[in-house]
Amino acid sequence: MKPLAGRSALAIGACLLVLAAPGCGNKLHSLLKPAPLPVASLRAVRLPTASADSAAFELTWSASAPGRRIDHYLIAIDPRSLDATDPAWQATRETRRVYGFAGRPAGSGPASAAAEAPARHVFALRVVDAAGEESPPVWRALALTNLPPTVQILSPHPSGLFYQVIPPSLHVFWTGDDPDGVTTQRPLMYKFKLFKDTDAIFGGVPIGTQQFDLARTNPDSLRRFYAPAFEGWENVAGETMDTQYSNLVPDSRYLFVLVGFDEAGDYNPVFSRDTNVLQLLVTFAGAVGPYVRMYNEYFDYTYASGGYSTDPSRVVNVQVPGSVPLKFNWSAVPLSGAEMRSYRWVIDLADLGDQTPRIDEVTDWNHWSQPSLQTTSATIGPFQPPGNGRENHLLYIEAQDNNGLVSLGIVRFMVVPRVFSDENSLLIVDDTRLLPDNAVFPFDPAHPDSLQPPPSGWPSAAELDTFLLARGGVRWRMTPNGTLSPPGIFAGYHFDTVSTRFTGFMALTLLNQYRHVVWITDQGSATGLNPSLGKGVLRTMSEAGHANTLAAYVKQGGQLWLAGGGAGTAATYAWNVTANDQQPPVGVLKFSSTPVQGRPPELSSGRFMYDLVHWQSGFYVSNGQIPVARSTGTAGGWPGAPNYALLPAQLRQKSAANDPTPPFRSLAQFLAAARFHSLEYLSEPNAILLDLDPDPGIENFASMVDTLFMAQGVPDPPSPPSPYIPACMTYYHGPDSGGLLFSGFDLWTFTRPDLITLADFVLQQVWGLSRDPVARSIESPRPVAGRPRGL
C-alpha cells in the first residue's frame, strides 16, 4: 500500500446511499441504551399507638423510571401471591398511607399474646409506567412488636418462571437480613427442607405429584401448613449460609425452601419462588459439562454449551502478536448446583488422551498440566515466526466439575509478527457511523455527482472526511456551484486512511504495516443502535466471541491514538450492567470496576479499557456542553516525556472567526450543532503506578498514566480518595504497550485551531512525525468556476 500523501482514501461522497435514519444533535443520549424497567422504593416507619396490642405504620413509596413517566402504583395487603394477577392488588396514585392493625381480633379473650404467633401483615408494592411496564415487587413485613427477617437464595438463582436444571449433586447458597436485630443483623437460625415431586408434602398419601404442584404454584401453602415451628426441617445457625445434597434422582423435580428466624422467634412471612423457594429439575450426570470461558486482551469467548469435542465448530480462532509473552485466562460455570473441581491445559498435543506427565510444570507446554482448581491461566511465548511468516498453535483447556463432567475449550492462535514499515508510518482509521451522503432523486444523467444537502446534524460522514483529511484547495463536491475545501486537521501529514464502514473487520496484518494508528469512532458506532448503519469494528471486536486485533497491535508495540467520544463505550458497551447506569448521577452511562447486584464488573482483566488504556477504576459517558481543559495536575517528568505545555489550554467551542461554515449550513445551525459532544471521563481516582527500581528493597514508584485533558465542572464522586481528576484524555506510557493516547472526546466538535494544535502535539511531540507546509489561508469555502449542479 502506497502512502496517499495526505489524500483521503475515502472517496468523499462517492458512496451514494439513500438511508433513512434519525439525526444526531442533542438527542444522542437517548440512543445510548434502552430505558430500564421502573424500580419501586418502599419505606415503613412505625408510629406510636395507645395499646401494646396494636401497631401502626406510615408507608411511603416512590419510583425511579429513567426516560419514562410513572403512571400509577399497585399495592396489596397480605397478597396470597406476589404475582400481579392476585386480586389483592389495587391501583392507586397515592404515595403515602397509614396502616394499623390489632394483635388479635376483638373479643378473642384474655389469652396471652406471648402464646400466639406474632401478629404481622405484608404490604407489597409495584410501580407501573406510562407504557404499562411494571417493576418487580417490593414488600415490607409489618409486625406488632418486631420486624421479621428476610432471606434470599443466591445460588442456584431462584426464578418464578423457570426450573433450575442441576446434576444429581446440589450446593445451595443464601443470605439473610434482620433489620431490627440487637446482637446481629442477620437471622439467628435458618430452617430448610428439600421436597421431591413424589413426597407427601402436606401429609397423607400423595396422588402422583398433586401435592408438589400445589406447593410450587402456591408457595404460601407451605408456610400455612408448616408454620410456626416448621417441624421436621433441617436447621443451622445463622453463621451457616449454605448446604449440600448428593445422589438426587435424575428426571425428578425438587423444591428447596428456606426460612430464617430472628431473635424474637419470628420468621420471614413471604414465601416466593423469586426469593426463598427454589424450583429444581435434575438431569443425568453425563448430560452436560461446565460452560467454559476463555479470554485475554485479544478476545473473550464463552461456549454456549458444555461438552468434550474437537469438532472444528468449537475451535476459537484468534490473531495474536509475535515477540511478546501471551497470557490466556479461563474459567468455567458448572451446571447449577455443581462445583468446579479442576482445570488443566496443554499446547499442540496431538493425542489428547496422552497422559504423559510434564518434565517441567512451567516450561513443558506440550503435555497436560497437573489438574488444579487454581490453574486458571497460562503464560506462554513469546513466539517468533521466522522472517515475516506466521505460525499457528492450539491451546486445549479441560474443565472438570465435582460430578466428573469434563468440557474442552480450544483456541487456535495465529502468531502475526511485528513488521512495522518505515515507509508506512501513519494510518487513520474511520470507524464512525455517521450518515453518508444521498444522491439527488430522480437521477439526473447530466449531473451524476449531484448530492442532496447533508442528511443529519453536522458532521455527516463526508463532512467529517473533509474536516479531518482534506488536502485543501480542492473542489468540495457538496456545494451547488463548487467550492474550495479548507485543509483538514491532519492535512500536511503523510498518511493512509481506511474506513471500516463496509469491511466490518480489521486485520492485524494491515495494522502491523504502520508504526502509528489514529483510530476514530463515535457514539453511533459504539452502540450500534441504528441498524441501517450497524456497529463499528471496535465495538464488534470488543464483544464476546470476537478477536480484538487492535489490542494485539498495541500489545506488540504499535502506537495508538484512540479518539471520538465513543471509543471507551465501543470497547465496553457489550459488557454494560444496566443496574449500574441507574445509580446517581442520573442520565449518565457508567462503566465500573465494582460488581453491581452480583453482576461482574464492566472493567476487568481481559477488557481493552482496563488492560490497554489503563482506565481501571470507572468512567462516565455524558452528552452536552461539558468544557474540556488542559490538566492542571503534574504530568510528565519521565525520560522522553513530551512537553505538555504545547497542548491547547482548552478545547474551545467553534466560532464564526475560526471555523468556516460548511456548504448547505447556516452559521447558526453549524455552531449550535457543534456545541454538543459526547464525553468519556474518569469517575474515580485511577492511579497506575510502577516501581522503576529493580532493587526489591528500594521503591521508586512512578505514574504510568498522564492526564492531558480533564472535564470541567463535573461533580466529584462521594467522599473521593485523593487525588481525583476527571481525566478525559490520557497517555499510557508504561511497559504494556508502545504508548497509547486515549481521547474521550471527538476531533470535530471543537474549534479548528485547537484541534490542529492537539493533532500537532500528538503526531509531532509524541510520535516524532513532521507536517508539510499547509496553506491555512484557505479557511473559508470559496466558489470556483463551474456549471450549476442541478440541485
N, C-alpha and C positions, 0 to 999 in steps of 0.2 A: 504494500500500500504506500503510495507516494504522498508526502505532505501536501496539503492544499493551500499552504501559504496564507492562512487566514481566510480562505474562501470556504463557505459552508458547504458541506456535503449534503445538507438537507436542501433540496430544491424548493426554494421559498414559494409556497403556493402551488407547487407542481402537482400535488395530490389533491384533486378537486373532488371532495366527497360531500354529499349532502347528508348531514347528520342532524337529527332533532335532539337537542339536549338542553337542559336548563342552564341559565347563566350562572356566573360566579358571584362577584361582588361581595357585599356584606352578608350574604345568606350562606356563605360557605360552611359555617359551623354546623348548620342544620344537617349537612350531609355526612358529618363525621361518624355518627353512629345512630342506630335506631333508638327511639325513645324507650327507656326501660319501663317495666311494669310499675304501677304505683306501689308505694310502700306505706303501710299503716303504722302509726305510733300510738300507743295507749298508755295512760298514766292513771294510777289509782292512789288516792290519798284517804287515809282513814279519818273520819270525822268523830268528834265526841258524841256520846249518847248518854241518856239518863240511866240506862239499865245495863248491867253486865250481860244480860241475856239477849241483847240486841247489838247490831252493828250497822254502821252507815259509812258509805264511801262516796267521795266525789270522783267521778270518772271523767277525764278529759282526753280528747284524742285529736289527732291531726294526720296529715298525709303529705307525702312527697311524690310528685309525678313530674319530673323534668320534661319539658316540652309538651305537656298535656294539661288539661283543665280538669280539676276534680268536680264530679257531678253530685255524688251523694255517698252516704255510708250505709253499710249493712251491720246491724247489731243484733245480738242474741243473748238471752239469759238462759243458761243451762241447756244448750242445744244437745240433742242426742247424738248429733254428728257435726263435725266441723265443715262438712260439705255444704256449699251454699244452697243446695236444694232442700235442706232441712226447713220445715215450716216455721221453726222458731226465729229464723232470720227476718228482720223487718228493716225497711228502708227509712232513712232519716237524713236530714241535712243539719241536725244538731251537732255540736262538737263538745257538749258537756251534759252530764246527767248525774243526779244524786240517787243512789240506790241504797235502800235499807232493808234489813230483814231481822227476824227474831230467831233465837236459838232453837226453839221448838214451838210447835203450833199452840195457840191459845187453848187453855182447858186441858192440857196434857198432864196436869197434876204436878205434884211437888218432887217428881223424880229428879235425882241429882244429875245435873248437866254433865258432871265428870264421867257418869256411867254411860253416856251416849257418845256416838260418833261426833266429832267436831262438826258444828253446823257450817256449811260453806256453799257457795254458788260460783258459777263460772260466767264471766262476762266476756263475750267474743266480739271481734270487730273485723270488718273488711272495708276497703275503700274501693269505689267504682269511679273511673274517669269518664270523660265525655264520650269516649269511643266504646264504652261498655267493658273495658278491661278491668278485671278485679285483682286486687292484691292478694297475696297469701294471708290466711287468717292470723291474727294475734289475739291473745286472751290473757286474762288475769283471774286467778282464783281468789275469791273473796271469802274470808273465814271469820268466825265470831271473835276469836282471840289470837289467831295465828295465821300467818301466810304459808300455805302449803308449798312444798318444794316442787321443782320441775326437773325433768330428766330428758335426755336426748341420746338416742342411739347414734353413734358416729360411723361405725363400720361393722358390717356392710351397711350402706346408707339406706334408710327406710324410704319407702315410696308408697303413697296412697293408691298408685295406679298399677305398679308392676311388682312381680316377684323378683327377688334377687336370686340368680342362678348360682349355686355353690356346689363344690365337690362334697364327698362324704365327710370331710372334716370342716369344722366351723370355729372361727375365733371372732368373738363379738367385743367391740369396744363401745363405751358410753361415757357420758359426763352428766353431772347434776348440779343444781344450784338451790340454795336455801337462803333467800334474801334477808330474812329476819333471824337467822341463826345467831346464837350467842357465842358458843365456843368454836363454831365453824360455819362457814357459809356454803357448805355442801351437805347433802343428805348424810345422816348419821349411819344409815344402813340401806342396802338395796336388796330387794327380793325379785326373783325372776324365775321363769319357767319356760321350757320348750315343749310345745304341743305338736304332736303328729296328726296328720289328717284323719287317722282312724281312731284317735283317742276318745274316751268318754269324758270330754272336757267339762260337761255340766252334769256328770253323774249318770247312772242308769246304764243301759246298753245302747251304744251308738248305732244308728242305722246308716251304714255307709259313711259318708263324710258330711252329713247334715249338721252335726254339732260344730265341726270345724268351719264350715261355710258360714254358719251363724256368727261365730266368733270373729271370723275375718271380715265379714261385711258390716258387722255391728260391734266394734271393739269394746264399746261401753258395756256390753253384756258380760264381758269378763270381769269388769270392775264390780258390777252389781252382784255377781254370783260369788266372788271370792273376797270382796272387802268386808270388814276392815282388816282381818287377820291374815288373809292370803295363805291359809293353811296348806301345807304340803309343798310350798315353793322353796327353792333354794335361797339362801341369804348369805350376804357377805358384808363386811364392814365398809364404811364409806370411803376408806382409802383404796379399796379394790374397785376398779372400773373396767374389768374385762372378765371373760370366761371362755372356756373352750369345750367343744364336743367333738367326738370322733365316731366313726362307724355308723353314720347316718344312712338311712335306706335310700338307695337310688330310685329315681322316678317317684319320689314322695314329696308331699308338701308339709311344711312346718310353719309354726308361728312362734317367734321368740318374743316374750312380753316382759317388760321391765317396770318395776315400781320403786320409787325412792321414799324413805321415811325420814322425817326430821326429828329434832329433839323433843318436840311436843307429841310425837306419835302420829303425826298427820302424814298423809301421802299425797302424791300428785293425782288430782281428780280427773284429769283429761287423758283418756285413752285414745290414741290416734295412730293410724298406720304411717303418719309422717314423722312421728316422734318416738313412741315407746313400744310400738307393735310392729315387728319386722316379719314380712312375708318372704318365705324361702322356698325354693324349688331345687331339689338335689338331683344332680346328674351322675352318671358313671364316672369313675375316677379317670379313665382314659379318654374322656370326651374331648378335652381341650387343655392345652398347656398355657403357661403365662404369656401375657402380651408384652413383647419386647420393644423397648425404645432404645435407639442408638443415636448419638448426637455429638457434635463438636461445633466449632465456629463456622464450619463449612456446610453443615446440613443438620436436620433434625427429623428423624423418621420413627414412627411408631406403627407396628404391624396392626392391621385391622383384626387379626385373629391370631391365636396361638397355634403352635404346631411345629413339627420337625420335618422339614422338607428342603431339598436342594433344588427344587423347581426354579427355573430361571425367572419366573414371575416374582419370586421372593428375594431376588438379589437387588440391592440398592446400589446404584452407580453414582460415584462422586469423583469430581476432579479435585486434586489436592496439589499444593505446591511442592516442588523439589527443594532440596538443600536446607530444609528446616524440620525439626522434630514434629511428629504428628501424635496428637493425643485423641484417642477415641473414648467416649464415655457411654455407659449404658445403664439401664435399669429395667425392671420388669414388674408387671402387676399380675398376680395370680388370680385365678377365679375367686370370686367373692367368698370370703370365709377361710381361704387357704393362706399360707405364708410362704415367702421365698426362703429357700434353703441354701442355694449356692449359685455361683457363676464360674465359668471358665472360658478361655479364648485361645485361639491359635491363628497363625498366618500361613496361608498357602499349603495346607495339609491335604495331600492327595486322597488319603483314606481317612474319613472322619472317625472310623472305628479303631484306628491305630491308637492304642493306649500307652505307647512307649513314653516313659516319664522324661521330663526335661533334664538336660545336663545341667543347665543353669536357669533358675526361675526368671532371671532378669533379661538375659541375652538370648536364650534359646526360644525363639518365637515360633519355630516350626513344629513344636509338639504342644499338646494340650497343657495349659497351666493347671496348677493344683486347684481343685474346686474350693471356693470360699465365698461366703456371703459378703465379704469386704472387697472382693475383686470386682470393682465396678468401673474400671478404666484401664487403658493400656497406652503407654507412650512408646512409640517405635520410630525408626528412622534416625537421622534424615536419609532419604533415598536420593541418589544422584544418577539419573539415567545418563548413559554415555552420549556425548555430543549434544545435539538438540532433540534427541529421541525421547520417547515416553515409555513407561513401563506400568504394568498392571499387577495388582496384588489382591488377594482375597482374605478378608478378615472374617472368621467364624466366631460366633458367641453362643454359648449354651447357657440357658437359664432354667433352673430346676426348682420346683416348689416342694412343700413338705408331703405332698401326695405322690411324689416321684414323677410328676409330669414334667417333661422337658420340651422347651421350644428352642428353635435355632434362628439366629439372626445372621445375615450375610451382607457384607459390604465389599463391593468391588471398587477399589480406588485406583484411579489413573493418576500417576505422578507426572505432572507437567513441569518441565524445568523452567527456570528463570532465564529469559533471553532478551532482556531489555535492549533495545536498539539505540545507538547514538543518533541515527537518522530520525527515528520517530520518537520525539521527546514528549509530546503532549497530545492527549486525546480528550475531547469534550463530548460527554455522553448526555444526550437529551432524553431523559426518562420521564418527562412530563406527559400529561394527558389533557392539554389544553385543546380547545376546539379548533379544528382545521378550517381553512377557507372553503367557501362554497362557490361553485360556478354559477354564473347568471343563467337563469332558465326562463324561456326556452333557449337552447344553444344557438348562438349566432356565428355561423361559419366565418363571417368577415372579421370577427373579433374573438378568436379562440382563447385568448388569455384573459377575457373579461371575468372579473370576480365581483361577488356581492360585497357590501360593507362587512366589516368584522362581525362574526356571529355571536359574540359574547362581550362581557366586560373585558377591559384591557388587562393583559395582552391576550390575543389569540395565538395560536401556535406559530403562524407566520410572523406576526409582530414580534414575538419573543425571539424567534430565529434572527430577525433583522436587528433587534435591540442588542443582542449578545454578540453576534458573529459577523455582522455585515462589514465588508471592506470599506464601504462608504463611497459616495460619489457615483453610485450605480442606480439605474432606474428602479424605483420602488414599484413593484407590479400592482400594488393595491391602490393605486391612485387613478382618478379618471383620465388625466392628461399626461401622467408620468411625472415623477419627481426624482430627485437625487436623495438616496438614503444617507443618513448620518452614519459615521463609523460606529461599530458596535463596541461593547465593553471590552471584548478581547481582540479588537482589531489591532494589527501590527504584530501579533504573536504567530508563530508557525505551529499550526495545529491541524489535526484531522478531527472530523466530527462523525458521529453515528447517532441515529435515532433508534430507540427501542420500540417505537410505536407499532411497527409491523413485523418485527422479528420475534419478540416475546422471549428472547434468550440472549445471554451474553457469554461468549466462550472465553475461557481462561486463556486460550491460545491467542486470542485477539488482544486482550488486556495486557498480556505479557510482552507485547511488542512496544509498550510505552512505559517510560520511566514515571510519567506523571499523568494522572487522570483527574479531570473535573467532572463530577457526576451530579447532574441537576435533576431534581424531582419536584413534585408539588403535592398538595393535599389530594387532588383528584386521582393521581396515580397511586398515592399511598393507600387510599380507602377503596378505590375501585367501585364506588357506589353508582357510577354512571356506566351501565352495562354496554352502551354503544361505544364507549372509548376503552373500557377494560382497565385492568390493573397495570401498574408499572412493573418493570422487571425486578427492581429491588424488592418490591412488595412480594412478588411471586417467589423470588429466590429465598426470602426470609420465612416462608411458610413451612409447615411440617411436610416432610417428604420431598423437599427440593434441595438442590445443592446450590450454595452461595459462592459463585466464582469470584465475586468482588471481595469477599472475605479472604479467599485463597490468594488473590492478587496482593492484598495489603499484607497478609501474613508473611509472604516471601520477599517483602521489601519494597513493593510498589508504593509510591507516594500519592495520596488521595486527598482531594478537597471535595467533601460531600456537602451539598447545599440544597436549598429550595424551600425551606419552611415546612417540608413534609417528609424529609429523609428519615428522621427518627421515627415518625409514625409508620412509614413504609417498612422499616426494619422490625417493628414491634407490634403492629396493629393486629396481626394474626393471632397474637397471644393475649389480646386485651381482656382484662377482667372487668366486666361492666359494673360490678358492685363497687369497684374502686372509683369509677367515674361519678358515682352518686354521692361520694363524700365531698365535703366542702374543700375548696371553693366550687360552687355550682356553675355549670356551664363550661367546664374545662375538662378536656380529655387528659387522663392521667395514666402514667406508667410508673411502676414502683418495684423496688426490690423486696418489699414486705408482703408476705402472703395475706390475702384478704378472704375471709369467710371460708378458710380451708382450701382455697384455690392456690396453685403455685404462683409465685411472683412473675410478673412480665419481664423483669430484668434479672437475669441469672446467667450462670455459665452456659456457654453454647449459643448465646444471643449476640448479634452483631453490635448493638449499642453497648452492651456490657463488656464484651471481650475486646473490641477493637476501638470504638470511640472512647471507651472507658467512662461512660456515664453509668455509674454503678449504684447510685442511690435512688434517683427518681427524677422524672421530668414532666412538665406540663405542656400541653398544646393549646394555645389560646388564639383567638382571632379578634382583630380590632386595630387599634392605633397605639399599641404599646411602644414607647420610644426605645431606641436602641443606641447605646453609647459605648465608647471605648472603656474598658475596665480601668478602674482606679486602683485596683489591687496590685500587689507586687507580682510581676511575671518576668520570666527570662532570667538572666544572670548565669545560665549554664553555658558551657563551651559551645559555640556555634549558634547561640540563640539569636533570632532576628531582632531588629530594633523596632519594638512595638510602638515607639513614638511616631513612626511613619504611617500608622493607621489613621484613618479619619477620626476626628474627635467624636463624631456621632454620625449616624446614618440619617440624614435629614429627609424630610418629605420633598416630593417633587415640587417644582415651581416653574412659573412661566419663563423666568430668566434663564434657568439651567436646563430645562427639558423641553425640546421641541415637540409640538403637538403632532401626533401621528395623523395621517390622512384619514378622512371619514369620521374624525372625532373632534368634538368641540373641546376647547381648553378646559371648561368647567367639568365636562364629563370625564376627561382624561385625568385631571387632578383628583376628582372625587373618587374614581375607581382605584387610584394608586394609594389612597390613604389607608386602605385596609389590607392587612397582611396576616398570614399565619406565622406564629412564633412558637418555637420549641425552646424551653429554658429549664435549667435545673431547678427542682423543687426542694432539694435538701443539700446540705454540705456534701462534697464529693472529693475528698482528699485521696489522691492516688500517689503514694509515696514509695520510694525505692531507696534502699540502703546502698550508697555508692562505694562504701569502703569494703574491700574484700576481707578485711580482718574481722572475724566474728566477734571479737572483743571491743570493736570500735564501731559506733553507729554514726552514720553521716547521711541522714535521710534528706531526700530532695523530691520536690513535686514533679511528677511526670506529665501533668496536665496544666497548661497555661490558659488562663481566661483572657480572650481578646476583646469580646464584647459582652455586655450584660443588658438585661431588660431593666428598664427604669419604672419605678412606681408600682411594682408588684408587691403584694404583702409577703412578709417573712412567714415561714412556717411557724406553727405554735411552738414556743419555747425552743428556738433553734439552737443547736450546738454552734459554737463559734469556730471558724467564721462561715457565714453563708453568703454566697454571691450568686444571684440569679443569672448564671452564665448562659449565653445563647450562642456564643462562638468560642470554641476551644481548640487547642493544638496539643495532641498527644505526641510526645517525642521520646517515649520510652522504648524498651527493647522488644516489645511485642510486634512492632511494625517498622516500616521505613519512615514513618511520620504521617499522622492523619489529622487533617483540619476538618472540623465539623461546624457548619453554619446552620443554626436553627431558624434561619430566615431566608427569604428568596433573594435573587440577584436582579430583580427588575422593579420592585415597588419603590425603592428609594431614589433619590436624585442621582442623575448620571455622573456628576463629578465625584461624588463619594464612592460610588460603585467602581469607577475607574481606579480610584486610589486604592480601594480594597483589592481589586484584581492585581494591580501592580505590586502591592505588598506581598501577596501570596506567591505570584509567579516569579517575581524578581528577588525579593528579600528572603523568602523561604526556600524556593526551588532553584534560584540562580539562573532563571531564563531571562532573555532580553526581548525587548519590543522594538520593532522597526518604527521609524518616524511615522506619525499619523497626522493627517491634516484635520485637526479637530475644528477647524473653522467651518467645516461642513456640518453645522449643527442643526439647521432647520431644513425640512423638506423643501426643495426648490423645483418648480416646474421646468421641464425640458421640452424641446420641440417634439411634437408627435401628434398623431391623429387622436381624436376622441375615442374612448374605449367602448362606446355604445351602451353605457350603463343606463 
